Amino acid sequence: MTMPAAAQSLQFPPTATIHAILRQLGEIVVGKPMPIKLALTCLLSRGHLLIEDVPGVGKSTLAQALAVTLGLPFSRIQFTSDLLPADVLGVSIYDNHKREFYFHPGPVFSPVVLADEINRAPPKTQSALLEAMEERQVSIDGKTHILPVPFFVIATQNPLEQQGVYPLPESQIDRFLMAIELGFPDVQAERELLTGGDARARLVDLPALIDGALLAQWQMAVTQIHVAPVLLDYVQALLAATRGVVPESANGSAKSHILRGLSPRAGLMLLTAARAYALISGRDFVIPEDVQAVFPAVAGHRLTGSAHSGQSEALLLLRQVALP
């Protein structure tokens, strides 16, 4: 990969290492190469990932496999209806001997945090985590505590039609760079799962292929990926399409369900994700296919509030906006 002069001092990921990471993750989460690649893209973009799907398709396993493979400490928070903000962020505890309070960090103080079934917790607890995601710090009793670097939240969300869920507000959904679905495996992948045993049991034997320091360099390298002016035109055309007249579907029989257009901040997130996707594809410049690959995951939940219906709308827009 040819590097710009300004990026010579940065550590770009070798293609062989990226392939090894994707291959190892694919051995644990079988038959899902694109969701795996998008999850890694989201992490390199310094964003957070929302996985919306039914229980039992590997959402939690993907989060743990990603943390182990990248050599990052991992914590899991099971969101329930009685979970309190202090259970997520931490709490100040009084020390009788020292006659002072000291802060006991919660599980959010981990480089990789799995927020399992986030929409089963009440809004106040949801907000506590989502504010930490946005600010990358926690304020308790007037003191600010910085979260680790890197800091990556993978939140899983049950389908909204299930009972006992609290839908995330639009402003909080926007905190997630990407929202994806894993879906059911195909026949061959399911057979491999059935004959291979519990994938989680193999996590303890997975080697760490990189570490947090190297990952931070890769995240910095993402910012050096070149985006040509013609690609900026394409991104702006996609943003404009989300804000225009509500389009019809390809056969003209059904209306779009787009609720709102993408903001300029969403456009910046789209560019960052496209840069990261180009990086793990072995290039130091973005091509239209990079934008198309990440657009449904970045835009879908912002267009309709749902990963499932939103990605369908995003794919429709990709067919309507001409390539540069």
N, C-alpha and C positions, 0 to 999 in steps of 0.2 A: 504494500500500500504506500503510495507516494504521499508524503506529509508536507504541508505548508511550512515555510521557514519559521513562522511564529510558533509552530507546534513541535519543533524538533526536541525541545526539552521535556515534552510530555510523554507519558508512557501509553502508547497505543496498544490495544490488545492484539497479540498474535492470532492469526486466523486459526491455527491449530488449537490454541487454548480455548477459543470460543467454541469451536466444534466439539472439543472434549467436554466442555460444560453442558452444551445442549444435548450431547449424546448421553451423558450421565443422568441428566434430568429425565430424558426420554426413557431410560431404563426403569425409572420409578413411576413416572406418570406416562403410561403407555398409550400410544396412539394419539397424542395431542401435541404435535410439533409446533403448530402456530400459536396456541395459547402459551406454551413454554417460551417461545421466542418473544412474544409480546410482554410476558412477565419480566424477562431479563431486560427488555427495552425500557420498560417502566422504571425499573431499578436504576439503570444507567442514566435515566433522565432526571433522577432525583424526585420522582413523583411517588404517588401511592396508588395501589391497585385495589379495585373492587371486583369481586367475583360473585356473580349472581347466578345461582343454580340450585337444583334440588340436592338434598343430602346424599352423600355416598358416592359422588362422582370424582373425588380426589382433590377437592379444594384445599383442605388442610394439609394433605400429603405434599402438594405442590409447594406450599409455603415452607414446610420443614425441609424438603429436599433442596430448595433454593438456598436456604440459610446454611445448610451443611456443606453444600457444594462450593459456596463462596467463602467458607470459613468464618461465618458471622454468628455471634451469639443470638439465640432465638428465645422468644417468650410467647406464650399463648394466653389469651384472655377469653374465657367463655362468657359471652354476654347473655345475661338472664334478666328477667323482669325486676329482680331485687338488687341488681348490681349498682353500686354507688360510685360517684366520680372518684372518691378517695381510693376505691379498689383498683382503679386504673392508673391514677396519677401518683399516688402515694400520700403519706400523711405525716404531720409533725407530731412527734412523741416527746413527752416531758421526761427528762432524766432527773430523778430525785437526788442523785448524788452530785451531779454537776449543776443542778438547779437551772437548767436551761432546756430549750426544745432542740431536738435534732430531727432532721428530715429523713424519713425512711422511704426510699424511692419505690414506686409501684412498678408493675410489669411493663409499663410503657417505656421505661428506661432501658431499652434493648435495641440493638441495630436493626433487627427484624422482629416485627410484632405481628402476630396473627390475631386479629380481632374477629373471633369466630361468632357467626350469627349476630352481627352488629345490630340488625333491626329487631332483635328480641329485647333489647334494653330500652328503658324509657328515654325520651329526648334529652333530658338533662345529662345523663351519662354518655350518650352519643356525642353531645356537644363537647364534653370534657376531652374526649379523645380527638375529635376533629379540630378543636382549637389548638391542641398540642401539635397535630400534624401540620397545621398552617404556620404556626409561629416557631415550631421546632424548639420550643422551650416550655417550661411549666412554672407558673407563679403560685407559690403556696405561702400564706402568711406574710405577704409582702416581699418575699425573696424569690429570685428568679433562678431556676435550675435548667441548665442547657442539656438538651437531649443529645445522645451520641451521634457521631458522624461515621459512616452513613446511617441514616434513619429511614426505614422503609416499612410502611404499614400495608399488610395484605388483609383486607376485610372481606369476610364472606357474608352473603346476604341470602336469606331464603326467599323464594318467590312470594310476591306480595299477596297472592291469593291464599296463602297458608294462614292458619289462625295464630294469634298471639304475636303479631309483628307490629312494629312502629315504623312506618315508612320514613326514610330519610328526607328531610326538606331539600328543596332544590339547591339552596345555598350551600348545604353540606355535601350533597352529591358532587357539586362542582369542585370540592377539595380533592377528589380523586382524579389523577391524570387520566387513568384508563379504567374502563369497566368491560369485563369479558365474561363469557360463559365457557364452561368446559364441555358440557353436553355428554351424552352417553357415548361410550366407545363403539367403534364398528365391530363387526363380527370377529375379525382376526384379532384385534386388540383385546376384546373381551375374553376370547379363548386364552390368550397369553396371560391375562390377569387371573383367570380361573385355574390355570395350571401352574402359575408361578408363585402362588401363595400371597401372603400379606406383604404389600409393598413397604409398609411402615417398618416392618421387622428388619428390612434391609438397610434402613437409614443409618443404623449405628455402624455399619461397615463401609459407608461411603467416605472416600477421602476428600479433604478440602483441596480444591484445585487452585485457588488463589486465597488472598486474605483481604482484610478490610482496607489496609493501606494501598494495595494495588488497585482495589476497586475504586477508591477515591480518585486515583490518578486517571482511571478510565472515565469516571464521571466528568473530570475536568477536560479530558480529551474530547468529549462530546461537544463541548462549546466551540471547538476548533474546526468542526466539520463544516465544509463550505456549502453555502446555499446560493445558487445563481439567481440573478434577478428574474429570469423567466420562471423559476420555481416559486419565487415570491408572488408573481402574477397568478400562478395556478392556485396557491394557497388562498390568496385574496378572492379569487373567483369562487372557490368552495365556500368561503365565509359568506360571500354575497349571496350565494345560492340558498344558504340556510335562512337568510333574512328576507328573501324575496317573496313573490307570490307563491302560495302553497301549491306545489306541483302535483300532477296526477301521476299515478303509477305507470309503468311501461305500457300496459294495455289500455290505460285510460278508464279503468273500471272502478278504481278505488282512490280515495283521497289520501294525501299524506297526513300523518299524525304529528308533525313537527309542532311543538308548543312554543318554541322561541328560537331565535337565531343565536349563532355562536358569537361570543364576545371577543374583543381584541385579545384578552388574556387567554381565551381558548385557542386563538390563532397562534400565540406564542408557544403554548403547550404543544400544539400540533407540530410546529417547527422543531421544537426540542426533541419530541418523540421521533420525528423523521430523521433527525441527525443521529440519534442513538441507534435506530434501526439500520442506518447506513454503516455505522461503525461496526456493529456486530456482523454485518454482511461483507466486511472487508474493504470498505471504501472510505475515502476522506472527503467525499462530496455526496450530496443528496440527488437522487434521481426521482422522477415522478412515481415510480413503483414504491419507493419508500413512503411517500405521502399516502398513497393509496392503501398500503399495508396497515398503517397505524390509524388512518382516519376513522374507520368504524368504531374502534375501541376508544379513541379520544373524544369523538363527537357524539356517539350514539346516546349515552346516558344524559348528555347535555341537551339533546334535541327533544327527547320524549320523557326523560326521567327513568327509563328502563333500558338495561343493557340489551334485552332481547328485541323489543320493538325498535329501539333506537338504532341498532346496527342495521336493521332492514332499511330504515330510512336513509342512513348514511350510504349504504350500497346503492340505493336509488340515485342519490345525488352524484355519486361518482360516475354513474352511467350518463348523467345529464350534462356534466361539466366537461368540456373538451380538454384533452391533454395538450400541454404546450408543445 
